[in-house]
Amino acid sequence: MSFAQTVKAVAWSFLGIRKRAGYEQDVQKLNPVHVIVAGIIGAILFILALLALVRWVVGSGVAGG
């Protein structure tokens, strides 16, 4: 599989939405190094998105009193 296909498979796993047949196909074809790299990139992007959301909420005054 290409790195882009690996990123797609990892993204589906982050969401928890995956058919069993698709999962089994991915397991047979995925490169473990690509999965690790895509997982780390996905986790970093998720954390950055949460930080941006928190900063936006705090900055908008919604969270303050």
GISUL-V519092 format. One record per residue. N is the residue number from 1. RES is the residue in one letter. PSI is psi in whole degrees, 0 to 359 (NA if undefined). Layout:
n->{N & N}
res->{RES & RES}
psi->{PSI & PSI}
This chain:
n->{1 & 2 & 3 & 4 & 5 & 6 & 7 & 8 & 9 & 10 & 11 & 12 & 13 & 14 & 15 & 16 & 17 & 18 & 19 & 20 & 21 & 22 & 23 & 24 & 25 & 26 & 27 & 28 & 29 & 30 & 31 & 32 & 33 & 34 & 35 & 36 & 37 & 38 & 39 & 40 & 41 & 42 & 43 & 44 & 45 & 46 & 47 & 48 & 49 & 50 & 51 & 52 & 53 & 54 & 55 & 56 & 57 & 58 & 59 & 60 & 61 & 62 & 63 & 64 & 65}
res->{M & S & F & A & Q & T & V & K & A & V & A & W & S & F & L & G & I & R & K & R & A & G & Y & E & Q & D & V & Q & K & L & N & P & V & H & V & I & V & A & G & I & I & G & A & I & L & F & I & L & A & L & L & A & L & V & R & W & V & V & G & S & G & V & A & G & G}
psi->{150 & 167 & 323 & 320 & 324 & 318 & 319 & 316 & 320 & 321 & 317 & 322 & 328 & 321 & 339 & 18 & 106 & 133 & 150 & 318 & 318 & 320 & 314 & 323 & 318 & 319 & 324 & 332 & 342 & 144 & 122 & 324 & 318 & 321 & 317 & 313 & 314 & 322 & 319 & 316 & 317 & 319 & 318 & 316 & 321 & 315 & 317 & 322 & 319 & 318 & 318 & 320 & 316 & 315 & 321 & 315 & 314 & 318 & 332 & 348 & 0 & 321 & 339 & 176 & NA}
